[in-house]
Amino acid sequence: MKKIISLILFACLIFILSACGNKHDAEFKDFQSSLSDSKSKEHEVKKTLNKIHIEKLDSLRKTDTTDKNKKEINDIQNEINSDLVPKIKAYEKSTKNLKAQTSELKGLKQTYKKDVQKQIDALNELKRFVDLCNQSIKANEDILDYTKLFEKNRSIVENNMKTAEKSGNSKDVATITQKIEDNNKELKQTAEKSIQSSNPKEIKASINNDIMPLINKQIKDLNQTNINDEHVNAARKHTIEMYYSLQNYYETREETLDIGQKLSTIEYKQLPKEGKDLDKYQDDFDKEFQKIKSKYN
């Protein structure tokens, strides 16, 4: 009788173990099935990244800005924003749908989510780099525009002064001429101090503490200067416009320094340029997955 009971218990134990094994096998298959959906989203990210041809950035960023390469960098930015970013969001969302019932699979899911986040962080860094490149181009174009505007106003000032001089109003001409010469001398000396440093923080400090207050003082002084001659007064107003252009120039110069500092923190060589560059971020998950998978083979 005892022998029969032992055989029955042994058979029950085998049945229970078999049932548990089947259950765990089914749970792993559920995980694999939901993983396949997430992997298809990853494939879409990689395929989209390959289509953008990020590798072109290497030559574009090392050459002088032209309308052609400016458009190419802008196109890359647009493709990232309109095509790649939605794919990244769908990929990130898919990680939440992984079916993990056991503690082992839950741990595997967390490893997967961490590795996917590493990929997303790398792609976000790529996006940030391209955004900064475009910001740099725009800021430098603005600097060029402010320089042109400065020169335009300077030319108007000179023409008005010549006209006033011909009309015989030498007193007003002398007053404004002296102010402009004194201002230019002071501005030149102050600006030269800022370019003696290659440290962005020191240059920005010089702009904010020395150059900008000086320009404000000179604008205020010109606004308070009484001029009777029509042409000299026009010259005075356009001199003030010159100084406003200078202010905009230096504000944008600060912006380019900020952009340059941010770009210097990004290791371009480490950025993903192709889909295959994302594979290295999933090493932890791949090892853990294969280890668990071997139990069910």
Secondary structure as GFF3:
##gff-version 3
##sequence-region A 1 297
A	DSSP	alpha_helix	2	52	.	.	.	ID=ss1
A	DSSP	alpha_helix	56	60	.	.	.	ID=ss2
A	DSSP	alpha_helix	67	79	.	.	.	ID=ss3
A	DSSP	pi_helix	80	84	.	.	.	ID=ss4
A	DSSP	alpha_helix	85	94	.	.	.	ID=ss5
A	DSSP	three_ten_helix	95	97	.	.	.	ID=ss6
A	DSSP	alpha_helix	103	166	.	.	.	ID=ss7
A	DSSP	alpha_helix	170	194	.	.	.	ID=ss8
A	DSSP	alpha_helix	200	206	.	.	.	ID=ss9
A	DSSP	pi_helix	207	211	.	.	.	ID=ss10
A	DSSP	alpha_helix	212	223	.	.	.	ID=ss11
A	DSSP	alpha_helix	230	264	.	.	.	ID=ss12
A	DSSP	three_ten_helix	268	270	.	.	.	ID=ss13
A	DSSP	three_ten_helix	275	282	.	.	.	ID=ss14
A	DSSP	alpha_helix	283	293	.	.	.	ID=ss15
A	DSSP	three_ten_helix	294	296	.	.	.	ID=ss16
###
